[in-house]
Amino acid sequence: MAFTTSIRSHEPSLFEMAVDRFSEAADVIGLDDDMRRILSYCRRELTVHFPVEMDGGSVRVFTGHRVHHNPGPGPTKGGIRYHPNLTLDEVKALAMWMTWKCAVVGLPYGGATGGVACNPRSMSQHELQRLTRRFTTEISLLLGSNRDIPAPDLNTGSQTMAWMMDTLSMHHGYSMPGVTTGNPLSLGGIEARTYATALGVAMTIRQATSRLDMRLDGSSAIVQGFGNVGSSLAVLLDEMGVRVAGVSDSSGAIYQPTGLDMLRVKAHKARTGSVVGYDGAETLTNDELLTQPCDILAPASVVEAITERNADDIRTRLVVEAANGSTNPEADLILHNRGIVVVPDILATAGGVVASYFEWVQAIQAFPWTETEIHERLNRIMMHAFAAVAETAENYNVQFRTAALCLAIQRVSGFARDRGIYP
């Protein structure tokens, strides 16, 4: 019996959307039904409910998850996120995307993601530490430097990873380097990890503009989102000679067609808490910024920034997704039909997981690399990945997102076939 996806009478969930995009790429490469079944499911889904003593003496029970999509290529890898609306469905989708992201850049990892449904902004550092250590203990049966390696994600950071690493080390009675990445520098972290995602996006933009015969120096760009990735990307583009005409954060957007001084914008943001109010720039909404004319548009904030509602109004030649899920499927088709090239998140944002891989390798070998070596190796991997995706797009006559998924699925299914099914 042929493998089919179920017909739904409801709006697809995030994981269902991830499976739908997998299925579209699987159709292109003619993936067999057995392999479709294997890769359409997450291998392991662990949900835990655990108590945490709060500062006032009361006890709250939190829900957390850790999901492995496919461990075939090697240890699983993926972030830990803290958010009040976190769901198992979201974690499953992110784990699947991590499998494809690792595969498209050729890393020996499968995909994983985890997190806790909590509001970290309403919790003290002591409460967050107790929550992190207890959550780590609850999911510790899955973790290990050769099994599953967490990294920072939404509302977590190097301190979270330090608590996780220390908790696992206490369980085993000795220090365990390599069991987490995104660690503080004192615990084996690498400085490039803080800006590696943005650097990978910038490297991808350089490759994409070259392929489209666009001159990078003097071209214009808009970056939506001014968090860690967005702000770093805007500065990098400015240094590359790109005229950054607009940026935004959660409070609003600023736009200056002649270009913004990104170092001054960062200083203004640090001083006031927002990019809004920067002297000499027009204030817009986030939605208005997306539709301003530019050569390069880099959504670096929310999921589905570009949808069927605004895709017809986008005025750019190139969209490079600097955040996961920036463009929904309907908008993808509209942009493609309008001749706008979209470089997908699983390729453009892979610099972060590549840097995590470098950190893990250094921890395992106890042999650090210089920052220059890290930049050179990251650039080499991103260049090879972009070239492979571009070649796949030409071979199958498909857009870049489908091509990236086709390439990733071919690589992961190859691991699965070579390993076989146990027993």
C-alpha positions, -999 to 999 in steps of 0.1 A, spaced: 0 0 0 14 34 -10 23 58 18 -1 88 20 -5 117 44 -39 121 60 -65 146 48 -71 172 74 -102 192 83 -82 216 104 -54 241 101 -21 222 100 0 222 132 36 232 130 47 196 129 21 187 103 35 216 82 70 202 87 58 168 75 40 184 45 72 201 34 91 169 38 65 151 17 68 176 -11 106 172 -13 102 134 -10 79 135 -41 106 154 -60 133 128 -54 110 98 -56 116 86 -20 102 52 -14 73 46 9 92 27 36 117 56 40 89 81 40 73 63 70 106 62 89 114 99 84 79 112 89 80 103 126 102 114 155 121 85 170 118 95 206 95 119 224 100 123 262 76 145 282 83 151 318 63 168 346 85 179 375 83 200 407 104 231 414 105 249 447 100 286 441 117 314 461 86 320 482 85 283 494 57 271 471 61 243 447 51 245 410 50 216 385 64 223 351 61 204 318 92 198 296 100 179 265 130 164 247 125 150 212 149 131 189 138 131 153 164 108 137 196 97 153 208 79 122 236 103 112 251 104 147 244 120 181 213 142 181 217 180 183 193 208 191 183 236 213 167 240 247 140 267 248 120 282 276 86 297 267 52 298 283 34 285 252 59 257 244 41 226 231 52 191 222 41 197 186 64 227 183 93 207 197 87 179 173 87 203 143 119 219 154 136 185 159 127 175 124 140 208 110 173 203 130 178 169 112 175 186 78 196 216 89 225 194 101 222 172 70 222 201 45 256 213 58 270 178 62 273 175 99 273 141 116 242 148 137 206 140 139 180 165 149 167 171 184 149 199 204 137 204 239 124 228 264 101 237 293 68 255 292 76 284 316 79 322 316 116 328 324 111 366 326 89 361 357 114 338 374 145 347 395 180 333 386 177 309 416 144 296 403 157 292 368 187 273 381 166 249 401 143 244 371 172 238 347 189 213 370 157 194 377 147 193 340 182 182 331 179 154 356 145 143 342 158 140 306 193 129 315 186 93 302 187 108 267 217 131 270 254 125 265 283 138 244 278 109 220 241 106 224 223 140 225 239 174 229 218 204 239 225 240 230 209 274 238 177 284 221 148 308 228 152 324 263 182 302 272 219 309 270 254 300 281 245 300 318 217 275 311 242 253 294 267 256 323 240 245 347 231 215 325 267 205 320 274 207 357 243 187 366 252 159 343 288 160 355 276 157 391 256 126 381 286 109 367 312 121 393 335 138 368 335 168 344 318 161 311 330 185 284 311 182 251 278 172 267 264 207 259 275 235 235 270 272 237 289 271 270 306 300 287 342 306 274 355 294 308 338 260 302 350 254 266 327 278 248 339 296 216 336 333 211 322 329 176 292 310 189 275 343 198 275 356 163 280 324 142 243 322 130 245 358 117 279 351 101 266 321 83 236 342 70 261 368 58 282 342 41 250 328 24 240 362 12 274 366 -4 270 333 -22 234 341 -33 241 376 -46 271 362 -66 248 335 -81 222 362 -90 249 385 -105 240 411 -79 267 434 -68 269 431 -30 289 463 -23 263 491 -25 232 469 -26 205 477 -1 192 454 27 164 453 53 168 432 84 136 426 103 144 417 139 172 432 161 179 404 185 212 385 186 211 373 150 194 404 134 217 430 151 249 410 143 238 404 107 230 441 102 265 451 114 281 424 93 263 435 62 273 471 69 309 460 71 305 442 38 295 474 21 258 468 20 235 498 26 213 487 55 182 508 49 159 494 77 159 474 109 132 466 135 126 452 169 95 443 189 87 480 194 87 490 158 110 497 128 132 525 114 139 531 78 164 554 60 168 547 23 203 562 22 215 537 49 218 535 86 250 537 107 246 503 123 271 509 152 252 540 161 219 521 158 232 494 182 243 521 206 209 538 205 192 504 211 215 497 241 208 532 255 170 533 250 159 497 247 146 500 211 158 510 176 127 533 174 136 569 179 169 567 161 177 602 149 171 609 112 152 577 104 115 573 96 95 552 121 75 524 106 57 493 119 73 459 114 48 450 87 55 483 68 92 477 69 89 443 52 73 459 21 99 487 16 121 484 -15 154 467 -11 178 443 -28 181 419 1 154 412 27 164 392 58 136 383 82 153 376 115 126 375 141 92 359 142 78 327 126 58 335 94 69 371 90 60 367 53 26 351 45 1 351 17 -12 384 32 19 404 24 39 383 -1 25 403 -31 38 435 -15 73 424 -9 97 444 -31 131 427 -32 152 404 -54 164 381 -26 149 369 7 173 352 30 156 336 61 177 346 91 151 329 115 133 296 114 100 295 96 101 331 83 80 323 52 49 302 51 42 277 22 16 300 5 40 329 5 68 307 -8 47 300 -39 38 336 -44 74 348 -41 86 320 -64 60 330 -91 71 366 -88 107 356 -95 119 364 -60 146 339 -48 142 326 -12 172 311 6 156 289 33 163 288 70 177 253 71 206 266 49 209 302 58 208 298 96 230 267 98 261 287 109 249 284 145 248 246 145 281 245 126 297 265 153 282 242 179 298 213 160 332 231 162 328 236 199 318 199 204 348 187 184 372 209 204 357 197 237 360 160 226 396 165 215 406 190 242 423 210 215 410 246 209 410 263 175 417 300 168 389 323 159 404 327 124 404 289 120 367 288 130 358 315 105 377 298 76 361 264 84 326 279 87 330 297 54 342 265 37 312 245 50 287 272 41 301 276 6 300 239 -1 265 236 13 252 265 -8 268 251 -40 253 217 -33 218 232 -28 221 253 -59 232 222 -79 202 203 -65 178 231 -75 191 230 -111 190 192 -113 153 190 -101 142 224 -114 129 234 -80 132 264 -57 159 266 -31 138 255 -1 127 223 -19 163 217 -31 177 221 4 152 196 17 158 172 -12 195 173 -5 190 168 33 165 139 28 188 121 4 217 123 29 196 111 59 179 84 40 213 72 28 224 68 64 192 49 72 196 25 42 233 18 50 226 11 86 195 -10 80 168 -18 105 177 -35 138 171 -63 146 
